[in-house]
Amino acid sequence: MFLHLGGSSIVDLNKIIVVLNLDKIEHPGKYLNMLREEEKKKGRIMEEIAEGEPKSLIITENSVILSPISSLTLKKRTNKIPIKFE
C-alpha cells in the first residue's frame, strides 16, 4: 500500500520508518539543517514537497521527505487503508 504525502509524492507504507510532527520539534530550522548535513553524509535523498510550509518529516529507508501535510492527517490516511494479515 502507498501513502500520498502531497504534490506528486507517494511512498510505500512498508518503507516508512517514522513520521514526525514538525510543530512538536523545538527549533525545527536547526534540526532540519543538522538532518540535511547527516543525510548528505549517508548519501540519502532529502526531498521537500513545495506545496507550502513543511508540517511533517517522513523518514524512509532511502529518503527523508518534508511534507506540507500534518502527521495527524497522514495517520488518518493510513487508517483508511485496509491491512492484510498474513
N, CA, C and O of each residue as an XYZ file, in Angstrom:
344
protein
N       0.829     -1.183      0.000
C       0.000      0.000      0.000
C       0.872      1.245      0.000
O       2.015      1.225      0.458
N       0.314      2.319     -0.519
C       1.054      3.558     -0.651
C       0.357      4.680      0.102
O      -0.855      4.648      0.313
N       1.143      5.671      0.502
C       0.625      6.830      1.221
C       0.975      8.084      0.427
O       2.131      8.290      0.058
N      -0.035      8.924      0.165
C       0.169     10.188     -0.552
C       0.669     11.228      0.443
O       0.029     11.470      1.466
N       1.823     11.848      0.141
C       2.454     12.803      1.049
C       2.271     14.250      0.629
O       2.766     15.157      1.298
N       1.567     14.477     -0.472
C       1.392     15.829     -1.005
C       2.033     15.931     -2.371
O       2.939     15.164     -2.696
N       1.571     16.869     -3.170
C       2.109     17.027     -4.517
C       1.973     15.731     -5.286
O       0.905     15.121     -5.305
N       3.047     15.314     -5.916
C       3.027     14.039     -6.642
C       3.813     12.974     -5.899
O       4.198     11.964     -6.489
N       4.058     13.185     -4.608
C       4.857     12.239     -3.816
C       3.994     11.194     -3.128
O       3.042     11.503     -2.413
N       4.363      9.963     -3.372
C       3.765      8.838     -2.663
C       4.906      7.957     -2.169
O       6.003      7.975     -2.725
N       4.638      7.195     -1.131
C       5.667      6.315     -0.581
C       5.017      5.007     -0.146
O       3.872      4.986      0.306
N       5.757      3.936     -0.288
C       5.316      2.618      0.146
C       5.272      2.617      1.669
O       6.265      2.952      2.314
N       4.139      2.246      2.249
C       3.997      2.225      3.705
C       5.040      1.334      4.372
O       5.468      1.619      5.491
N       5.449      0.275      3.712
C       6.431     -0.635      4.291
C       7.828     -0.028      4.382
O       8.682     -0.541      5.105
N       8.063      1.059      3.655
C       9.380      1.718      3.639
C       9.490      2.833      4.680
O      10.586      3.328      4.943
N       8.358      3.231      5.275
C       8.366      4.324      6.256
C       8.934      3.835      7.577
O       8.523      2.802      8.106
N       9.898      4.603      8.103
C      10.483      4.296      9.402
C       9.785      5.107     10.489
O       9.398      4.571     11.527
N       9.629      6.416     10.235
C       8.983      7.287     11.224
C       8.384      8.508     10.536
O       8.883      8.966      9.507
N       7.300      9.028     11.123
C       6.689     10.288     10.693
C       6.708     11.203     11.914
O       6.166     10.862     12.965
N       7.341     12.372     11.763
C       7.458     13.313     12.870
C       6.640     14.568     12.605
O       6.557     15.043     11.473
N       6.037     15.098     13.663
C       5.288     16.343     13.605
C       6.273     17.485     13.835
O       6.811     17.606     14.935
N       6.523     18.322     12.836
C       7.499     19.399     12.959
C       7.081     20.469     13.966
O       7.933     21.185     14.491
N       5.774     20.588     14.243
C       5.314     21.560     15.243
C       5.766     21.174     16.647
O       5.852     22.032     17.525
N       6.052     19.913     16.865
C       6.446     19.430     18.194
C       7.957     19.414     18.396
O       8.437     19.100     19.485
N       8.713     19.755     17.343
C      10.169     19.764     17.440
C      10.632     21.171     17.809
O      10.290     22.145     17.138
N      11.412     21.265     18.883
C      11.947     22.552     19.302
C      13.026     22.978     18.311
O      13.903     22.178     17.983
N      12.982     24.198     17.836
C      13.923     24.753     16.861
C      13.989     23.889     15.592
O      15.048     23.347     15.273
N      12.879     23.758     14.875
C      12.868     22.886     13.697
C      13.868     23.284     12.618
O      14.389     22.414     11.919
N      14.149     24.577     12.465
C      15.120     25.012     11.451
C      16.504     24.445     11.725
O      17.168     23.958     10.810
N      16.944     24.503     12.976
C      18.250     23.950     13.353
C      18.255     22.434     13.159
O      19.231     21.862     12.674
N      17.150     21.795     13.546
C      17.037     20.343     13.410
C      17.123     19.937     11.941
O      17.828     18.986     11.601
N      16.414     20.650     11.073
C      16.405     20.310      9.651
C      17.776     20.528      9.012
O      18.201     19.733      8.174
N      18.476     21.609      9.404
C      19.824     21.837      8.874
C      20.766     20.711      9.279
O      21.545     20.227      8.458
N      20.700     20.292     10.540
C      21.528     19.195     11.015
C      21.190     17.909     10.262
O      22.080     17.160      9.861
N      19.906     17.666     10.078
C      19.463     16.462      9.377
C      19.918     16.475      7.923
O      20.327     15.440      7.397
N      19.854     17.632      7.266
C      20.315     17.732      5.872
C      21.790     17.343      5.760
O      22.176     16.611      4.848
N      22.603     17.831      6.683
C      24.036     17.509      6.671
C      24.269     16.013      6.889
O      25.096     15.407      6.207
N      23.551     15.428      7.824
C      23.695     13.992      8.095
C      23.269     13.156      6.899
O      23.908     12.156      6.573
N      22.195     13.564      6.250
C      21.698     12.814      5.103
C      22.681     12.887      3.938
O      22.851     11.910      3.209
N      23.332     14.045      3.756
C      24.352     14.160      2.704
C      25.483     13.169      2.958
O      25.961     12.518      2.029
N      25.911     13.054      4.214
C      26.987     12.135      4.573
C      26.596     10.692      4.271
O      27.424      9.898      3.825
N      25.336     10.358      4.515
C      24.850      8.989      4.296
C      24.495      8.727      2.841
O      24.281      7.581      2.445
N      24.432      9.803      2.034
C      24.084      9.645      0.632
C      22.601      9.423      0.413
O      22.196      8.898     -0.624
N      21.786      9.821      1.384
C      20.337      9.679      1.241
C      19.748     10.958      0.675
O      20.336     12.033      0.791
N      18.605     10.832      0.073
C      17.922     11.955     -0.571
C      17.062     12.682      0.463
O      16.390     12.047      1.275
N      17.087     14.010      0.430
C      16.163     14.797      1.244
C      15.299     15.589      0.294
O      15.796     16.431     -0.454
N      14.009     15.325      0.321
C      13.063     15.920     -0.625
C      12.090     16.816      0.125
O      11.591     16.449      1.189
N      11.821     17.989     -0.430
C      10.824     18.881      0.152
C       9.712     19.069     -0.853
O       9.954     19.486     -1.986
N       8.493     18.764     -0.446
C       7.332     18.932     -1.309
C       6.955     20.412     -1.250
O       6.661     20.936     -0.176
N       6.961     21.077     -2.388
C       6.840     22.537     -2.441
C       5.401     23.021     -2.530
O       5.089     23.863     -3.372
N       4.533     22.517     -1.695
C       3.139     22.983     -1.701
C       2.861     23.938     -0.545
O       1.756     24.470     -0.438
N       3.827     24.156      0.301
C       3.616     25.013      1.458
C       4.651     24.721      2.514
O       5.604     23.974      2.288
N       4.453     25.317      3.668
C       5.390     25.129      4.777
C       5.359     23.676      5.256
O       4.282     23.104      5.424
N       6.525     23.079      5.475
C       6.554     21.690      5.937
C       5.901     21.537      7.313
O       6.167     22.312      8.231
N       5.048     20.530      7.435
C       4.379     20.245      8.700
C       4.803     18.904      9.279
O       4.674     18.667     10.481
N       5.314     18.023      8.412
C       5.753     16.724      8.899
C       7.032     16.297      8.193
O       7.342     16.745      7.089
N       7.756     15.427      8.861
C       9.013     14.892      8.359
C       8.859     13.379      8.308
O       8.588     12.742      9.326
N       9.034     12.807      7.119
C       8.877     11.370      6.927
C      10.249     10.794      6.603
O      10.892     11.202      5.635
N      10.690      9.845      7.418
C      11.966      9.179      7.172
C      11.658      7.782      6.665
O      10.957      7.006      7.314
N      12.202      7.475      5.481
C      12.019      6.162      4.878
C      13.375      5.473      4.807
O      14.387      6.026      5.238
N      13.384      4.280      4.267
C      14.629      3.529      4.131
C      15.640      4.269      3.253
O      16.845      4.171      3.481
N      15.154      5.010      2.250
C      16.049      5.629      1.274
C      16.027      7.142      1.228
O      16.848      7.745      0.538
N      15.111      7.769      1.943
C      14.992      9.218      1.822
C      14.378      9.848      3.060
O      13.860      9.172      3.949
N      14.460     11.181      3.079
C      13.809     11.993      4.097
C      12.936     12.973      3.339
O      13.408     13.647      2.423
N      11.658     13.060      3.713
C      10.713     13.880      2.965
C      10.053     14.876      3.909
O       9.563     14.504      4.975
N      10.043     16.139      3.511
C       9.329     17.185      4.231
C       7.992     17.382      3.533
O       7.942     17.709      2.347
N       6.919     17.183      4.270
C       5.590     17.245      3.670
C       4.774     18.394      4.255
O       4.872     18.682      5.448
N       3.963     19.056      3.415
C       3.080     20.107      3.910
C       1.823     19.534      4.579
O       0.974     20.288      5.054
N       1.710     18.227      4.615
C       0.553     17.572      5.228
C       0.910     17.188      6.658
O       1.983     16.639      6.907
N       0.021     17.473      7.589
C       0.300     17.210      9.002
C       0.425     15.713      9.271
O      -0.139     14.882      8.558
N       1.173     15.400     10.310
C       1.363     13.998     10.677
C       0.034     13.345     11.062
O      -0.165     12.157     10.807
N      -0.874     14.106     11.670
C      -2.191     13.579     12.043
C      -2.991     13.191     10.801
O      -3.630     12.139     10.779
N      -2.959     14.037      9.766
C      -3.661     13.728      8.513
C      -3.061     12.494      7.855
O      -3.790     11.646      7.342
N      -1.729     12.390      7.867
C      -1.079     11.205      7.289
C      -1.496      9.950      8.046
O      -1.744      8.910      7.435
N      -1.576     10.040      9.374
C      -2.012      8.888     10.174
C      -3.447      8.502      9.811
O      -3.756      7.321      9.658
N      -4.317      9.499      9.675
C      -5.707      9.218      9.296
C      -5.777      8.517      7.947
O      -6.585      7.609      7.751
N      -4.925      8.943      7.017
C      -4.908      8.312      5.692
C      -4.492      6.847      5.794
O      -5.021      6.011      5.061
N      -3.576      6.525      6.665
C      -3.151      5.122      6.802
C      -4.248      4.277      7.416
O      -4.334      3.084      7.124
N      -5.085      4.856      8.254
C      -6.178      4.109      8.862
C      -7.266      3.762      7.854
O      -8.062      2.853      8.091
N      -7.308      4.473      6.734
C      -8.299      4.203      5.705
C      -7.844      3.095      4.754
O      -8.620      2.598      3.938
N      -6.575      2.724      4.878
C      -6.031      1.688      4.008
C      -6.258      0.324      4.642
O      -5.841      0.106      5.780
N      -6.903     -0.595      3.941
C      -7.129     -1.914      4.538
C      -5.782     -2.635      4.745
O      -4.900     -2.603      3.887
N      -5.662     -3.274      5.898
C      -4.438     -4.007      6.217
C      -4.710     -5.492      6.094
O      -5.699     -6.002      6.621
N      -3.818     -6.183      5.390
C      -3.952     -7.619      5.218
C      -3.106     -8.313      6.284
O      -1.922     -8.012      6.438
N      -3.705     -9.222      7.001
C      -2.971    -10.033      7.965
C      -2.651    -11.364      7.332
O      -3.534    -12.052      6.820
N      -1.384    -11.721      7.369
C      -0.985    -12.970      6.728
C      -0.595    -13.995      7.755
O      -0.228    -15.116      7.401
